[in-house]
Amino acid sequence: MHRTLLGRALAAAVALAALSGCGADTRDRANAAHGTEAAVPAPAKKKADKGLPGMPPVLDPKDLYAADRPGRLSPVVRGFPSRIYVPNTNSNTVTVIDPKTYKVIETIPVGTQPQHVVPSWDLKTLWVNNDKGNTLTPLDPRTGKAGPPVDVHDPYNLYFTPDGKYAVVMASLDRQLVFRDAHTMEVKKSLPVSCYGVNHADFSPDGRYFIVSCEFSGELLKVDTAKMEVIGHQKLPFHGAMPQDVKIAPDGSKYYIADMMADGMWVLDGDHFGKPSFLRTGKGAHGLYISRDSREMYISNRGEGSVSVFDFGRGKLTKKWHLPGGGSPDMGGVSADGKVLWLTGRYHSEVYAIDTRTGHQLARIKVGSGPHGLAVYPQPGRYSLGHTGIFR
């Protein structure tokens, strides 16, 4: 699917990129030791809290996804019906699917060009990012009803700081990171950036910084969460790089950044922010999703209709699942029980349900045109960091 060439072109040359970015509409958006004495023990010292003030404490330093185990639903979401919410960027709708029956049960009209459905930090709201409509549509996940849209300019994607204080709007075409009140969406600070196409991010274990991918210029940013300032900036070492989804390893040691033009993912030490290494996964590498046991990561390869499986313990790819008849697997999420990987078929107006144990396709469901940032909801976790569901 493609977006019309309406007014936001950044540079005509960029429009010639061979593939569209995280939105299938990327062509158009791109245009646009301690020691103590034995006899007299030293007084116990309280360990300094190095985390972002206000951030819920990490449950397990060795596994940032420890709160995401099957069945560990927050009391906030336990009464919510299990649904799949699919934003259709060309149809300006959200398709709602019952995951038990694989049937479409509702189609909700929203604003122009919805890109992602994003769970709020407090888990109470799903925000539909209407990028071209310059609004966010709130959905009540208890009732499935849409509320009045909220004016937010260029909301291509949306994240939340780990302390729950701010929403961070990835204003891709505006070339800004906009920090807003997490509840009212009132602007607190607009941070201009020098790269093109900010789109995806993930936070450090202590929440003090986050890594951002810049799709159209092939760059990465490192941003100080509390100061709301860019503290690192680098160009990826691949001509024509188009970084997409960003995900941190369970032990917090590395970041993985999918790159749809390099056909794989970059592996980055976020603390040092040096030159990343590279691992080829498949054509059009796009979305990154962690298994419920934190052992594996699923990588959607949109350009070849496959999903690669990366084993964290072994540090390598171990499997590749091909969709029968092909497809364009893009963004999505893992079911609450961990048994199904749900992905949109960006160029095929469909959604795929994939068995995470076997890689077999369970269902292929027709939806609107240009399905993109699908949200599986509810999911386990104490709070949301945004995108289609990054939970801690």
N, C-alpha and C positions, 0 to 999 in steps of 0.2 A: 504494500500500500504506500501511497505517496501523499504528501501534503501539497497543496497548491502553492505556486510561487507568488505569495501575496506581500510583500512589504517589509519583510524582515531580513532580506538577503544581507549577508555580511561581506561575501566576496564571491564573485561569479566563479572564480577558479576553484574554490573549495567545493562548489556544487558538482564538480566532475568526479568526486570520490566514487569509487566503484561500488560500494555498498552503503546502505543507509545505516545510521548509528543506532544507539540504544532505542530510539524511536525508529520505526521503519521509515519515518519521515525525515531521517537525518540528512538526506540530500538537500532538502529545503531548509532545515534548521541550520545546516552548516553554512548554507549561503548566508546566509545570516551569521674482724675477727674480732671477736670480742675477747677480753681477758679480765679475770678477777683474781684477787688474792685469796688463797685457801682459808686463811685464818679469819679474815674480815671480808665477807662477801660484799660486793658493791651493791648499792641499792638498785632495785629493778627500775629500768628506764622504760617509759611508755614509748612504744614504737610510733614514730611520726606517721600521720596519715598523709600519704602522698597523692591520694586520689582527689579528683575534682570535688570541691566542697558541695555537699548536697546530693551527691551520687550515691545510690544504694550500694552497700559494700558488695564486693565480688564474692560469690558463694564459694568458688574454688579457683584459686590462682592458676591451677593447671588446666582448667577448662572454663573458658568464658561462657560456654553454652550450657553449663550445668543446670540452669533453671529451665532449659528447653526440653526436658525429657518427656516421653509420652505420658499423657494424663496429668501433667503438672500444670493444670489450668489455674490461673489466678481466680480468686473469688469474684473479681470484677466481671469476668467473662463466662463463668460457669453456666449462666442461664441463656447465653446466646446460641441460637441455632447455628449449626455448622453449614457454612456456605462458601462458594467460590465466587469472588467478585471480579468481573472482567471489564476493564475500560476499553471501549472500542474507539480508537482515535478518529476514524473517518465517519463513524456513525453517530458520534456525540451521545453515546449511551453507555450504560453499565449493564452487562448481562449477569444475572444471578443464577448460579447452578447449584442444585442439590447434589452433594458429592456421593450420597448413598444411592441415588437413582441414575446419576449422570444426566439428569434432565434439566433443561432451562426452565426456571419457574417464574422469572420476571425479567423485564427489560426496563431500566430506569433512565429517563432522559436527563442529561446533565449539560454542562457547558461545552463550549467549542474545544475540540481536540483533547479529550481526557487522556492523560499519559499513564498515571499510576494511581492505584488505590492504596492509601497509606494509613496504617493504624497509628492513632495518636499515642503520645508517651504514656498517658494514664489508661490506655486500652479501651476507652469509652466511645471513641468516635473513629469512623473511617473517613479520611479526607480524599476526595476525588480531585486530582490535579488537572484542572481545565486550562491547559497551557495557553492556547490562543484565545480562550475566553477570558483570561485574566481573573479567574475566580477559583475558589475551592468550594466544592459541594460537600457538606457534611452528611454522612449516612449514619443512621442509628443502627448498629449491628444487632440490637435486640429485636427491632421491628422491621428493619430493612427499608425504612422510609427515609427519603431525602429531606434535608432542611434547607432553609434559605441560603443561597450562595454568599460567600464572603469574598470581598474584593481583595485580590492578591495578584500583583503583576508578574507575569511570566513564570508561573509555578510549574516548571518542567518536572521537578522532583522535590521531595520534602523529607527532611530528617529532623530529629529532636536531640538536643544535647542531653547527656546522660543524667544530669541533675533535674531534668524535666522543666527547666526554666525557659528555654528558647526553642522555637521551631526554626530550622535553617532551610530557607527556600533556595533551591538550585535554580537561579534565574539564568538559564542557559544563554539566551539571546541578549539579555541585558548585560551579560558578563559581570554578574554580581553574586555574592552570597549574602542573602538578606536575613538577618537575625530578627525574628519576630517573637512577641509574647506567645508562648505555646498554647494559650487558650483563646485569647482575643485576636491573635494574629496582627496586633499593632506593631508597626516597625520600631525596632530598638536601635538597629545599626545596619547600614548598607555598606558592604565591603566590596569595592571594585576589585576585579582581578585582571591580570594581564593575559591570561590564557583564554582560549575560546571553547565554549561548550561545556561548562561545569555540569556534571550529571549525576555521578554516584559517589558514595563515601562510606567510610566506617571509622569507628573510634578506637583509640588506644585502650588497653586494659584499665588504666587509671582515669580515662576520660578526659585527659588534659589536652589531647590533640586529636585531630582526625585527618585522614588522607582523602583527597578529592581527585577524581579523574576528570580530565579536560578532553572531551571527545574530539573536537574539531582541530585542535592544535597538537594532539599527541603528547600532552604534558600531565604532570602530577603536581598537586599542591599539598603542603603540610600546613595545617591551620591550628593556631592556639585557641582552644575552646573558650577559656575565660576572657582572654584579651580580645578575642574576635579579630585576630590578625594573621596574615600569612607569614609563616616563619620558615618556609622551605618551598623551593620551586625547581623542577627539573624537567628536561625534555627526554622522552623515552628514546632509547637507542635503536629505533627502527623507522625507516623512512615511510611516512604515511600512516603511522600508528594511530589507532582510534580506540583508546581505552574505554571500557564500559563499566561493568559491575565491579565493586570492591568488597572484599571480605577478609577479615582477620582470622588467623589460625586459632584453633581452640586454646592453645597455650600462650597466645599473644605474641609469639616470637616473629611472625611474618605476616605480611599482607599479600593477598593475591588479587591481581587486577586483570580481568578478562580484556583481551584486545581482539576486536573483530577483523582487523586488517592483518595483524601478525599471526592470526589463527592459533591463538594459545593464550597463556596467561603469564604475566610478570610476577616474580616473587621478590618482595621488597622487605628489607629491614626498616621498619618505620621509625625506630628511635634514631638510627644513624642516617637514614634517608639517603643512602648511597646508591650506586648504580645497581639496578635490579638484574636478576638472572631471568631466564626465559624457559618456559616449558610449552611445547606445542601440544594442543589438545585436538583441534579440528577446525575446519573452515568456519569463520564467523563466530568465534568464541564470544559468548555474550553474558549469560547469567550464572551466578555462583550461589549454591545452596548447600547448607550443612545438614548432614544426617542427624537424626534425633539422638544417636549415641556418640556424636562428635568424632566418629572415626573416619568418615568419608565426606567428600564434597562432590556435588553434582555440577557439571559444567555443561550448559546448553550450547551446542554448536549450530547456530542458526543457519549458516550457509551450507550445511550438508545434512541436516535433518538427523542429528545424533546427539547423544548425551555421553560425555566422558565422566568416568568416576576416578577421583583422586583419593588415595589412601594416605592420611596424615602420618600414621605410624611408620609406614614404609617410604614415605616421601616420593611416591611415584603414581602414575596412572595405572590402574589395574584392569579396567573394563571399559568397553564402549558399546553403548546401546544404540541401534539404528531404528528409527521409526519405520514401520512397514509402509511402503509407498512413499517414503520421504516426508518432508514437512519443513517448517521453519521455527523450531523451538526457541523461544525468546525468554521472557521473564515469568516468574511465578513463585512457587513456594512448596513446602512439604506439609503433608497432612499432619494433624495433631498427634496421630498415633505413629507417624513416621513411615507408614506403609506405602504412601502414594506421593509421587512427585507430580505436581500440576504445573504445566507450562502453556503459555499462549503460542499459537501458530501465527506469527505476525503477518505473513504474506498469504495465508490460506483461510483466514476468517474462521479459525477453529481453536479448540483447546484440547490438549493432550493430558490424559491421566496415565501415568507410568508406574508400574510396580517396582518399588525400590529394592526388592529382593531378587527379582529375576530380570528386570529391565523390559519386561513385556508391556506392550500397550494395552491398557485396560479399556480405554474409551477414547473416541475422537468426536468432539462435540462442536457442532456449528454454532457460531456466535456472530456478532456484528463485524464490520469491516475494520481491519487494522487493530486487532486486539494486542494489548501491550502489557503494562505492569499489573498483572493479576495478583490479587491477594487471597490467600487461604485464611479464613477466619472463623472462629478464634484459633489461636495457636498457644502452646505453652510459653510461659515466660512471665516475669514480674513487671516489665515495662518494655516499651517499644522505642527503638532508635530511628524508626521510620522506614523509608523505601517500601517494598512490598511486605515487609515484616522482618526486621532484625531485632530479635528479642534477647534480653539478658535476664 
